[in-house]
Amino acid sequence: MKKLMVALGLLSLAGGAFAAGKPCEELKSEIAAKLDAKGVSGYSLEIVDKGAAADRKVVGTCDGGTKEIVYKK
């Protein structure tokens, strides 16, 4: 069981690293599709430089970790 937990932890880290390398527009489209599928409306997604999120929630990292996708309702 301990090995399974370690394997899942490593896979989640690898998944995060993979997502960080995605182009921003592609990742933004994927996030928007997931939000739309859940019935979320009245939101905005914006691509900003890393660390410039201010009062918005960071929902993704792209372009090798140099940009963030932020969500605001």
PDB file of N, CA, C and O in Angstrom, chain B, residues numbered from 101:
ATOM      1  N   MET B 101       0.830  -1.192   0.000  1.00  0.00           N
ATOM      2  CA  MET B 101       0.000   0.000   0.000  1.00  0.00           C
ATOM      3  C   MET B 101       0.874   1.255   0.000  1.00  0.00           C
ATOM      4  O   MET B 101       0.561   2.250  -0.654  1.00  0.00           O
ATOM      5  N   LYS B 102       1.973   1.184   0.748  1.00  0.00           N
ATOM      6  CA  LYS B 102       2.871   2.341   0.809  1.00  0.00           C
ATOM      7  C   LYS B 102       3.473   2.622  -0.564  1.00  0.00           C
ATOM      8  O   LYS B 102       3.626   3.779  -0.955  1.00  0.00           O
ATOM      9  N   LYS B 103       3.814   1.559  -1.295  1.00  0.00           N
ATOM     10  CA  LYS B 103       4.381   1.727  -2.645  1.00  0.00           C
ATOM     11  C   LYS B 103       3.358   2.366  -3.585  1.00  0.00           C
ATOM     12  O   LYS B 103       3.707   3.186  -4.434  1.00  0.00           O
ATOM     13  N   LEU B 104       2.111   1.986  -3.423  1.00  0.00           N
ATOM     14  CA  LEU B 104       1.054   2.554  -4.257  1.00  0.00           C
ATOM     15  C   LEU B 104       0.923   4.057  -4.001  1.00  0.00           C
ATOM     16  O   LEU B 104       0.783   4.839  -4.941  1.00  0.00           O
ATOM     17  N   MET B 105       0.967   4.452  -2.745  1.00  0.00           N
ATOM     18  CA  MET B 105       0.852   5.873  -2.412  1.00  0.00           C
ATOM     19  C   MET B 105       2.033   6.666  -2.964  1.00  0.00           C
ATOM     20  O   MET B 105       1.860   7.782  -3.455  1.00  0.00           O
ATOM     21  N   VAL B 106       3.228   6.095  -2.885  1.00  0.00           N
ATOM     22  CA  VAL B 106       4.418   6.759  -3.422  1.00  0.00           C
ATOM     23  C   VAL B 106       4.295   6.890  -4.938  1.00  0.00           C
ATOM     24  O   VAL B 106       4.614   7.937  -5.502  1.00  0.00           O
ATOM     25  N   ALA B 107       3.832   5.822  -5.601  1.00  0.00           N
ATOM     26  CA  ALA B 107       3.674   5.848  -7.053  1.00  0.00           C
ATOM     27  C   ALA B 107       2.653   6.903  -7.471  1.00  0.00           C
ATOM     28  O   ALA B 107       2.882   7.633  -8.436  1.00  0.00           O
ATOM     29  N   LEU B 108       1.536   6.990  -6.760  1.00  0.00           N
ATOM     30  CA  LEU B 108       0.517   8.000  -7.081  1.00  0.00           C
ATOM     31  C   LEU B 108       1.050   9.407  -6.869  1.00  0.00           C
ATOM     32  O   LEU B 108       0.753  10.313  -7.648  1.00  0.00           O
ATOM     33  N   GLY B 109       1.835   9.591  -5.817  1.00  0.00           N
ATOM     34  CA  GLY B 109       2.430  10.900  -5.566  1.00  0.00           C
ATOM     35  C   GLY B 109       3.374  11.317  -6.683  1.00  0.00           C
ATOM     36  O   GLY B 109       3.356  12.465  -7.128  1.00  0.00           O
ATOM     37  N   LEU B 110       4.197  10.379  -7.132  1.00  0.00           N
ATOM     38  CA  LEU B 110       5.132  10.674  -8.218  1.00  0.00           C
ATOM     39  C   LEU B 110       4.405  10.953  -9.526  1.00  0.00           C
ATOM     40  O   LEU B 110       4.809  11.829 -10.290  1.00  0.00           O
ATOM     41  N   LEU B 111       3.337  10.211  -9.783  1.00  0.00           N
ATOM     42  CA  LEU B 111       2.565  10.443 -11.003  1.00  0.00           C
ATOM     43  C   LEU B 111       1.901  11.810 -10.987  1.00  0.00           C
ATOM     44  O   LEU B 111       1.822  12.471 -12.023  1.00  0.00           O
ATOM     45  N   SER B 112       1.427  12.239  -9.834  1.00  0.00           N
ATOM     46  CA  SER B 112       0.791  13.559  -9.772  1.00  0.00           C
ATOM     47  C   SER B 112       1.822  14.663  -9.999  1.00  0.00           C
ATOM     48  O   SER B 112       1.515  15.671 -10.635  1.00  0.00           O
ATOM     49  N   LEU B 113       3.022  14.486  -9.494  1.00  0.00           N
ATOM     50  CA  LEU B 113       4.086  15.464  -9.747  1.00  0.00           C
ATOM     51  C   LEU B 113       4.457  15.490 -11.219  1.00  0.00           C
ATOM     52  O   LEU B 113       4.654  16.561 -11.793  1.00  0.00           O
ATOM     53  N   ALA B 114       4.552  14.318 -11.830  1.00  0.00           N
ATOM     54  CA  ALA B 114       4.891  14.250 -13.253  1.00  0.00           C
ATOM     55  C   ALA B 114       3.789  14.885 -14.091  1.00  0.00           C
ATOM     56  O   ALA B 114       4.078  15.552 -15.085  1.00  0.00           O
ATOM     57  N   GLY B 115       2.540  14.690 -13.710  1.00  0.00           N
ATOM     58  CA  GLY B 115       1.426  15.304 -14.433  1.00  0.00           C
ATOM     59  C   GLY B 115       1.474  16.812 -14.349  1.00  0.00           C
ATOM     60  O   GLY B 115       1.187  17.490 -15.335  1.00  0.00           O
ATOM     61  N   GLY B 116       1.826  17.351 -13.204  1.00  0.00           N
ATOM     62  CA  GLY B 116       1.947  18.795 -13.043  1.00  0.00           C
ATOM     63  C   GLY B 116       3.067  19.361 -13.888  1.00  0.00           C
ATOM     64  O   GLY B 116       2.927  20.435 -14.473  1.00  0.00           O
ATOM     65  N   ALA B 117       4.177  18.646 -13.956  1.00  0.00           N
ATOM     66  CA  ALA B 117       5.304  19.096 -14.778  1.00  0.00           C
ATOM     67  C   ALA B 117       4.932  19.065 -16.251  1.00  0.00           C
ATOM     68  O   ALA B 117       5.338  19.942 -17.013  1.00  0.00           O
ATOM     69  N   PHE B 118       4.161  18.058 -16.659  1.00  0.00           N
ATOM     70  CA  PHE B 118       3.744  17.973 -18.056  1.00  0.00           C
ATOM     71  C   PHE B 118       2.817  19.133 -18.410  1.00  0.00           C
ATOM     72  O   PHE B 118       2.955  19.742 -19.471  1.00  0.00           O
ATOM     73  N   ALA B 119       1.882  19.433 -17.527  1.00  0.00           N
ATOM     74  CA  ALA B 119       0.934  20.512 -17.794  1.00  0.00           C
ATOM     75  C   ALA B 119       1.639  21.863 -17.854  1.00  0.00           C
ATOM     76  O   ALA B 119       1.204  22.757 -18.580  1.00  0.00           O
ATOM     77  N   ALA B 120       2.710  22.017 -17.105  1.00  0.00           N
ATOM     78  CA  ALA B 120       3.428  23.289 -17.085  1.00  0.00           C
ATOM     79  C   ALA B 120       4.055  23.599 -18.434  1.00  0.00           C
ATOM     80  O   ALA B 120       4.296  24.765 -18.747  1.00  0.00           O
ATOM     81  N   GLY B 121       4.326  22.570 -19.241  1.00  0.00           N
ATOM     82  CA  GLY B 121       4.965  22.779 -20.523  1.00  0.00           C
ATOM     83  C   GLY B 121       3.989  23.042 -21.659  1.00  0.00           C
ATOM     84  O   GLY B 121       4.416  23.274 -22.790  1.00  0.00           O
ATOM     85  N   LYS B 122       2.707  23.011 -21.390  1.00  0.00           N
ATOM     86  CA  LYS B 122       1.703  23.216 -22.441  1.00  0.00           C
ATOM     87  C   LYS B 122       1.656  24.669 -22.884  1.00  0.00           C
ATOM     88  O   LYS B 122       1.944  25.578 -22.105  1.00  0.00           O
ATOM     89  N   PRO B 123       1.294  24.876 -24.131  1.00  0.00           N
ATOM     90  CA  PRO B 123       1.045  26.252 -24.592  1.00  0.00           C
ATOM     91  C   PRO B 123      -0.172  26.822 -23.852  1.00  0.00           C
ATOM     92  O   PRO B 123      -1.131  26.103 -23.572  1.00  0.00           O
ATOM     93  N   CYS B 124      -0.120  28.089 -23.548  1.00  0.00           N
ATOM     94  CA  CYS B 124      -1.161  28.723 -22.729  1.00  0.00           C
ATOM     95  C   CYS B 124      -2.553  28.654 -23.349  1.00  0.00           C
ATOM     96  O   CYS B 124      -3.522  28.348 -22.654  1.00  0.00           O
ATOM     97  N   GLU B 125      -2.665  28.929 -24.624  1.00  0.00           N
ATOM     98  CA  GLU B 125      -3.986  28.932 -25.261  1.00  0.00           C
ATOM     99  C   GLU B 125      -4.618  27.546 -25.222  1.00  0.00           C
ATOM    100  O   GLU B 125      -5.827  27.420 -25.028  1.00  0.00           O
ATOM    101  N   GLU B 126      -3.810  26.510 -25.404  1.00  0.00           N
ATOM    102  CA  GLU B 126      -4.322  25.136 -25.369  1.00  0.00           C
ATOM    103  C   GLU B 126      -4.839  24.800 -23.967  1.00  0.00           C
ATOM    104  O   GLU B 126      -5.933  24.255 -23.822  1.00  0.00           O
ATOM    105  N   LEU B 127      -4.061  25.121 -22.951  1.00  0.00           N
ATOM    106  CA  LEU B 127      -4.463  24.839 -21.585  1.00  0.00           C
ATOM    107  C   LEU B 127      -5.689  25.666 -21.188  1.00  0.00           C
ATOM    108  O   LEU B 127      -6.582  25.165 -20.505  1.00  0.00           O
ATOM    109  N   LYS B 128      -5.732  26.912 -21.611  1.00  0.00           N
ATOM    110  CA  LYS B 128      -6.886  27.775 -21.318  1.00  0.00           C
ATOM    111  C   LYS B 128      -8.158  27.190 -21.925  1.00  0.00           C
ATOM    112  O   LYS B 128      -9.217  27.218 -21.297  1.00  0.00           O
ATOM    113  N   SER B 129      -8.058  26.661 -23.141  1.00  0.00           N
ATOM    114  CA  SER B 129      -9.218  26.037 -23.797  1.00  0.00           C
ATOM    115  C   SER B 129      -9.680  24.800 -23.044  1.00  0.00           C
ATOM    116  O   SER B 129     -10.880  24.571 -22.900  1.00  0.00           O
ATOM    117  N   GLU B 130      -8.728  23.996 -22.560  1.00  0.00           N
ATOM    118  CA  GLU B 130      -9.076  22.787 -21.809  1.00  0.00           C
ATOM    119  C   GLU B 130      -9.776  23.145 -20.497  1.00  0.00           C
ATOM    120  O   GLU B 130     -10.766  22.513 -20.129  1.00  0.00           O
ATOM    121  N   ILE B 131      -9.272  24.145 -19.799  1.00  0.00           N
ATOM    122  CA  ILE B 131      -9.876  24.566 -18.538  1.00  0.00           C
ATOM    123  C   ILE B 131     -11.274  25.121 -18.781  1.00  0.00           C
ATOM    124  O   ILE B 131     -12.200  24.819 -18.029  1.00  0.00           O
ATOM    125  N   ALA B 132     -11.434  25.928 -19.823  1.00  0.00           N
ATOM    126  CA  ALA B 132     -12.752  26.485 -20.157  1.00  0.00           C
ATOM    127  C   ALA B 132     -13.741  25.371 -20.482  1.00  0.00           C
ATOM    128  O   ALA B 132     -14.900  25.437 -20.073  1.00  0.00           O
ATOM    129  N   ALA B 133     -13.302  24.362 -21.204  1.00  0.00           N
ATOM    130  CA  ALA B 133     -14.182  23.240 -21.553  1.00  0.00           C
ATOM    131  C   ALA B 133     -14.639  22.503 -20.291  1.00  0.00           C
ATOM    132  O   ALA B 133     -15.802  22.114 -20.190  1.00  0.00           O
ATOM    133  N   LYS B 134     -13.736  22.311 -19.336  1.00  0.00           N
ATOM    134  CA  LYS B 134     -14.097  21.631 -18.088  1.00  0.00           C
ATOM    135  C   LYS B 134     -15.084  22.469 -17.277  1.00  0.00           C
ATOM    136  O   LYS B 134     -16.037  21.934 -16.711  1.00  0.00           O
ATOM    137  N   LEU B 135     -14.857  23.768 -17.221  1.00  0.00           N
ATOM    138  CA  LEU B 135     -15.777  24.638 -16.486  1.00  0.00           C
ATOM    139  C   LEU B 135     -17.153  24.664 -17.146  1.00  0.00           C
ATOM    140  O   LEU B 135     -18.175  24.610 -16.462  1.00  0.00           O
ATOM    141  N   ASP B 136     -17.177  24.745 -18.472  1.00  0.00           N
ATOM    142  CA  ASP B 136     -18.451  24.756 -19.194  1.00  0.00           C
ATOM    143  C   ASP B 136     -19.197  23.443 -18.989  1.00  0.00           C
ATOM    144  O   ASP B 136     -20.419  23.440 -18.841  1.00  0.00           O
ATOM    145  N   ALA B 137     -18.467  22.323 -18.980  1.00  0.00           N
ATOM    146  CA  ALA B 137     -19.091  21.011 -18.791  1.00  0.00           C
ATOM    147  C   ALA B 137     -19.719  20.890 -17.404  1.00  0.00           C
ATOM    148  O   ALA B 137     -20.687  20.152 -17.220  1.00  0.00           O
ATOM    149  N   LYS B 138     -19.168  21.612 -16.433  1.00  0.00           N
ATOM    150  CA  LYS B 138     -19.722  21.588 -15.076  1.00  0.00           C
ATOM    151  C   LYS B 138     -20.842  22.606 -14.893  1.00  0.00           C
ATOM    152  O   LYS B 138     -21.423  22.705 -13.812  1.00  0.00           O
ATOM    153  N   GLY B 139     -21.146  23.358 -15.943  1.00  0.00           N
ATOM    154  CA  GLY B 139     -22.236  24.321 -15.876  1.00  0.00           C
ATOM    155  C   GLY B 139     -21.844  25.665 -15.278  1.00  0.00           C
ATOM    156  O   GLY B 139     -22.718  26.456 -14.922  1.00  0.00           O
ATOM    157  N   VAL B 140     -20.562  25.935 -15.162  1.00  0.00           N
ATOM    158  CA  VAL B 140     -20.105  27.213 -14.610  1.00  0.00           C
ATOM    159  C   VAL B 140     -20.302  28.301 -15.666  1.00  0.00           C
ATOM    160  O   VAL B 140     -19.964  28.108 -16.833  1.00  0.00           O
ATOM    161  N   SER B 141     -20.847  29.440 -15.251  1.00  0.00           N
ATOM    162  CA  SER B 141     -21.031  30.549 -16.185  1.00  0.00           C
ATOM    163  C   SER B 141     -20.624  31.849 -15.504  1.00  0.00           C
ATOM    164  O   SER B 141     -20.491  31.907 -14.281  1.00  0.00           O
ATOM    165  N   GLY B 142     -20.431  32.878 -16.297  1.00  0.00           N
ATOM    166  CA  GLY B 142     -20.094  34.180 -15.753  1.00  0.00           C
ATOM    167  C   GLY B 142     -18.687  34.268 -15.204  1.00  0.00           C
ATOM    168  O   GLY B 142     -18.449  34.982 -14.230  1.00  0.00           O
ATOM    169  N   TYR B 143     -17.762  33.566 -15.802  1.00  0.00           N
ATOM    170  CA  TYR B 143     -16.370  33.578 -15.353  1.00  0.00           C
ATOM    171  C   TYR B 143     -15.477  34.118 -16.457  1.00  0.00           C
ATOM    172  O   TYR B 143     -15.890  34.231 -17.611  1.00  0.00           O
ATOM    173  N   SER B 144     -14.245  34.448 -16.085  1.00  0.00           N
ATOM    174  CA  SER B 144     -13.256  34.818 -17.094  1.00  0.00           C
ATOM    175  C   SER B 144     -11.942  34.112 -16.784  1.00  0.00           C
ATOM    176  O   SER B 144     -11.576  33.938 -15.622  1.00  0.00           O
ATOM    177  N   LEU B 145     -11.249  33.716 -17.820  1.00  0.00           N
ATOM    178  CA  LEU B 145      -9.915  33.140 -17.718  1.00  0.00           C
ATOM    179  C   LEU B 145      -8.962  34.088 -18.427  1.00  0.00           C
ATOM    180  O   LEU B 145      -9.251  34.565 -19.524  1.00  0.00           O
ATOM    181  N   GLU B 146      -7.842  34.356 -17.808  1.00  0.00           N
ATOM    182  CA  GLU B 146      -6.869  35.277 -18.388  1.00  0.00           C
ATOM    183  C   GLU B 146      -5.464  34.716 -18.206  1.00  0.00           C
ATOM    184  O   GLU B 146      -5.153  34.120 -17.175  1.00  0.00           O
ATOM    185  N   ILE B 147      -4.629  34.909 -19.200  1.00  0.00           N
ATOM    186  CA  ILE B 147      -3.232  34.495 -19.139  1.00  0.00           C
ATOM    187  C   ILE B 147      -2.414  35.692 -18.669  1.00  0.00           C
ATOM    188  O   ILE B 147      -2.445  36.756 -19.287  1.00  0.00           O
ATOM    189  N   VAL B 148      -1.679  35.509 -17.566  1.00  0.00           N
ATOM    190  CA  VAL B 148      -0.871  36.595 -16.995  1.00  0.00           C
ATOM    191  C   VAL B 148       0.533  36.072 -16.711  1.00  0.00           C
ATOM    192  O   VAL B 148       0.767  34.863 -16.695  1.00  0.00           O
ATOM    193  N   ASP B 149       1.461  36.997 -16.488  1.00  0.00           N
ATOM    194  CA  ASP B 149       2.809  36.612 -16.087  1.00  0.00           C
ATOM    195  C   ASP B 149       2.751  35.975 -14.706  1.00  0.00           C
ATOM    196  O   ASP B 149       1.890  36.306 -13.891  1.00  0.00           O
ATOM    197  N   LYS B 150       3.672  35.065 -14.456  1.00  0.00           N
ATOM    198  CA  LYS B 150       3.713  34.392 -13.165  1.00  0.00           C
ATOM    199  C   LYS B 150       3.870  35.421 -12.047  1.00  0.00           C
ATOM    200  O   LYS B 150       4.717  36.312 -12.121  1.00  0.00           O
ATOM    201  N   GLY B 151       3.044  35.284 -11.016  1.00  0.00           N
ATOM    202  CA  GLY B 151       3.096  36.182  -9.878  1.00  0.00           C
ATOM    203  C   GLY B 151       2.211  37.406  -9.998  1.00  0.00           C
ATOM    204  O   GLY B 151       2.164  38.216  -9.072  1.00  0.00           O
ATOM    205  N   ALA B 152       1.507  37.569 -11.114  1.00  0.00           N
ATOM    206  CA  ALA B 152       0.664  38.745 -11.325  1.00  0.00           C
ATOM    207  C   ALA B 152      -0.822  38.444 -11.131  1.00  0.00           C
ATOM    208  O   ALA B 152      -1.672  39.156 -11.665  1.00  0.00           O
ATOM    209  N   ALA B 153      -1.136  37.399 -10.374  1.00  0.00           N
ATOM    210  CA  ALA B 153      -2.526  36.964 -10.225  1.00  0.00           C
ATOM    211  C   ALA B 153      -3.373  37.925  -9.410  1.00  0.00           C
ATOM    212  O   ALA B 153      -4.584  37.984  -9.623  1.00  0.00           O
ATOM    213  N   ALA B 154      -2.799  38.674  -8.496  1.00  0.00           N
ATOM    214  CA  ALA B 154      -3.507  39.628  -7.627  1.00  0.00           C
ATOM    215  C   ALA B 154      -4.647  38.946  -6.884  1.00  0.00           C
ATOM    216  O   ALA B 154      -4.405  38.019  -6.111  1.00  0.00           O
ATOM    217  N   ASP B 155      -5.879  39.382  -7.101  1.00  0.00           N
ATOM    218  CA  ASP B 155      -7.024  38.840  -6.359  1.00  0.00           C
ATOM    219  C   ASP B 155      -7.701  37.673  -7.080  1.00  0.00           C
ATOM    220  O   ASP B 155      -8.771  37.229  -6.663  1.00  0.00           O
ATOM    221  N   ARG B 156      -7.103  37.184  -8.133  1.00  0.00           N
ATOM    222  CA  ARG B 156      -7.708  36.093  -8.908  1.00  0.00           C
ATOM    223  C   ARG B 156      -7.096  34.755  -8.513  1.00  0.00           C
ATOM    224  O   ARG B 156      -5.983  34.707  -7.988  1.00  0.00           O
ATOM    225  N   LYS B 157      -7.817  33.673  -8.764  1.00  0.00           N
ATOM    226  CA  LYS B 157      -7.367  32.326  -8.424  1.00  0.00           C
ATOM    227  C   LYS B 157      -6.580  31.737  -9.591  1.00  0.00           C
ATOM    228  O   LYS B 157      -7.049  31.751 -10.728  1.00  0.00           O
ATOM    229  N   VAL B 158      -5.379  31.218  -9.309  1.00  0.00           N
ATOM    230  CA  VAL B 158      -4.561  30.565 -10.336  1.00  0.00           C
ATOM    231  C   VAL B 158      -5.117  29.166 -10.563  1.00  0.00           C
ATOM    232  O   VAL B 158      -5.223  28.378  -9.624  1.00  0.00           O
ATOM    233  N   VAL B 159      -5.477  28.851 -11.826  1.00  0.00           N
ATOM    234  CA  VAL B 159      -6.041  27.549 -12.152  1.00  0.00           C
ATOM    235  C   VAL B 159      -5.151  26.750 -13.096  1.00  0.00           C
ATOM    236  O   VAL B 159      -5.480  25.615 -13.439  1.00  0.00           O
ATOM    237  N   GLY B 160      -4.032  27.325 -13.520  1.00  0.00           N
ATOM    238  CA  GLY B 160      -3.119  26.604 -14.396  1.00  0.00           C
ATOM    239  C   GLY B 160      -1.823  27.358 -14.599  1.00  0.00           C
ATOM    240  O   GLY B 160      -1.757  28.578 -14.448  1.00  0.00           O
ATOM    241  N   THR B 161      -0.789  26.599 -14.948  1.00  0.00           N
ATOM    242  CA  THR B 161       0.519  27.163 -15.255  1.00  0.00           C
ATOM    243  C   THR B 161       0.915  26.666 -16.640  1.00  0.00           C
ATOM    244  O   THR B 161       0.703  25.499 -16.969  1.00  0.00           O
ATOM    245  N   CYS B 162       1.488  27.548 -17.446  1.00  0.00           N
ATOM    246  CA  CYS B 162       1.811  27.172 -18.817  1.00  0.00           C
ATOM    247  C   CYS B 162       3.101  27.834 -19.276  1.00  0.00           C
ATOM    248  O   CYS B 162       3.734  28.578 -18.527  1.00  0.00           O
ATOM    249  N   ASP B 163       3.478  27.554 -20.506  1.00  0.00           N
ATOM    250  CA  ASP B 163       4.709  28.081 -21.112  1.00  0.00           C
ATOM    251  C   ASP B 163       5.920  27.869 -20.210  1.00  0.00           C
ATOM    252  O   ASP B 163       6.687  28.792 -19.937  1.00  0.00           O
ATOM    253  N   GLY B 164       6.069  26.632 -19.758  1.00  0.00           N
ATOM    254  CA  GLY B 164       7.228  26.274 -18.952  1.00  0.00           C
ATOM    255  C   GLY B 164       7.254  26.935 -17.588  1.00  0.00           C
ATOM    256  O   GLY B 164       8.327  27.108 -17.010  1.00  0.00           O
ATOM    257  N   GLY B 165       6.096  27.310 -17.060  1.00  0.00           N
ATOM    258  CA  GLY B 165       6.016  27.910 -15.736  1.00  0.00           C
ATOM    259  C   GLY B 165       6.197  29.421 -15.722  1.00  0.00           C
ATOM    260  O   GLY B 165       6.262  30.018 -14.647  1.00  0.00           O
ATOM    261  N   THR B 166       6.278  30.050 -16.884  1.00  0.00           N
ATOM    262  CA  THR B 166       6.468  31.507 -16.919  1.00  0.00           C
ATOM    263  C   THR B 166       5.156  32.274 -16.914  1.00  0.00           C
ATOM    264  O   THR B 166       5.145  33.471 -16.627  1.00  0.00           O
ATOM    265  N   LYS B 167       4.058  31.612 -17.225  1.00  0.00           N
ATOM    266  CA  LYS B 167       2.727  32.248 -17.276  1.00  0.00           C
ATOM    267  C   LYS B 167       1.764  31.460 -16.407  1.00  0.00           C
ATOM    268  O   LYS B 167       1.977  30.280 -16.132  1.00  0.00           O
ATOM    269  N   GLU B 168       0.699  32.129 -15.979  1.00  0.00           N
ATOM    270  CA  GLU B 168      -0.357  31.499 -15.195  1.00  0.00           C
ATOM    271  C   GLU B 168      -1.699  31.830 -15.835  1.00  0.00           C
ATOM    272  O   GLU B 168      -1.878  32.881 -16.451  1.00  0.00           O
ATOM    273  N   ILE B 169      -2.630  30.904 -15.671  1.00  0.00           N
ATOM    274  CA  ILE B 169      -4.004  31.148 -16.107  1.00  0.00           C
ATOM    275  C   ILE B 169      -4.811  31.394 -14.842  1.00  0.00           C
ATOM    276  O   ILE B 169      -4.831  30.571 -13.927  1.00  0.00           O
ATOM    277  N   VAL B 170      -5.473  32.539 -14.810  1.00  0.00           N
ATOM    278  CA  VAL B 170      -6.223  32.927 -13.614  1.00  0.00           C
ATOM    279  C   VAL B 170      -7.718  32.954 -13.923  1.00  0.00           C
ATOM    280  O   VAL B 170      -8.146  33.240 -15.041  1.00  0.00           O
ATOM    281  N   TYR B 171      -8.492  32.642 -12.880  1.00  0.00           N
ATOM    282  CA  TYR B 171      -9.945  32.545 -12.948  1.00  0.00           C
ATOM    283  C   TYR B 171     -10.546  33.644 -12.089  1.00  0.00           C
ATOM    284  O   TYR B 171     -10.093  33.901 -10.974  1.00  0.00           O
ATOM    285  N   LYS B 172     -11.564  34.282 -12.622  1.00  0.00           N
ATOM    286  CA  LYS B 172     -12.302  35.269 -11.846  1.00  0.00           C
ATOM    287  C   LYS B 172     -13.781  35.125 -12.159  1.00  0.00           C
ATOM    288  O   LYS B 172     -14.173  35.038 -13.322  1.00  0.00           O
ATOM    289  N   LYS B 173     -14.583  35.101 -11.134  1.00  0.00           N
ATOM    290  CA  LYS B 173     -16.033  34.959 -11.286  1.00  0.00           C
ATOM    291  C   LYS B 173     -16.668  36.321 -11.300  1.00  0.00           C
ATOM    292  O   LYS B 173     -17.888  36.432 -11.419  1.00  0.00           O
TER     293      LYS B 173
END
